């Protein structure tokens, strides 16, 4: 997939995961794994023998997968599900696997503290086994390896190829910026600006495709300044920025995963409707603008140097 197709598919993928729970999530997981790994064997509950502690396994690497996807996500349910599936797998599939993978559909990205505890305890109790978590980030990393036809089949809709975006104009940004007016709050003072740098991207753990999306957006972020430079209400820009910063702060308190945060901020910009590819590219420009202003994400402390940029020494 080309860049804009990947960006568009990312939003569709996130939307899909928010809709599937329980058996429908297992169905989606099975379809994804079959498409990505030819050696994947899907397992369904059968009669009184159940699924024997596994929702699927891969033949060549000795991994078995146990899915958990609940709309409530209660700690008790997570604990019961994990322990039950592990116990069944150890009893019914002894010697058949080397790695137990707990598959989660938590949109917040980072695993629940209880899951981390369960994994640590299980690893100590069963030192000959490996334990992993496969969350939405890991599922996306598998999905993005698919060819276009397989990706569209899994999502159940077309990923457009006729509306690829090579340049964003002010007319593309205006509807999104008008939408953000509804969420502005009075700014008490001018927000101090800080120069965005590669250091800030590294400090906040933004890499891979997210880095590519954001860097492309930064190339056109000057258009946002052009938009606000032409309006009569001078304070509007700062009011919108203040609300955007506040929303970032609310979600940053829940997770430190940059992918989850960036996708939530995109939804804040675009609203609830499914965007067209051009709208999505414009939203990344708006997001890059607020990143550049340091309204979202943290600037690295004085003297901090990325080990990557320093050639291995911080």
Buried (B, 14 or more C-beta within 10 A) or exposed (E): BEBBBBBBBBBBBBBBBEEBBEEEBBBBBBBBBBBBBEEBBBBEEEEEEBBBBBBBBBEEEBBBBBBBBBEEBEEEEBBEBBEEBBEBBBEBBEEEBEBBBBBBBBBBBBBBEBBEEBBEEBEEEEEEBBBEBBBBEBBBEBBBEBEBEBBBEBBEEEBEEEEBBEEBEBEBBEEBBEBBEEBBBEBEEEBEEEEBEEBBBBBBEBEEBBBBBBBBBBEBBEBBEEBBEEEEEEEBBBBBBBBBBEBBEEBBEEBEBBBBBBBBBBBBBBBEEEBBBBBBBBBBBBBBBBBBBBBBBEBBEEEEBBEEEEEEEE
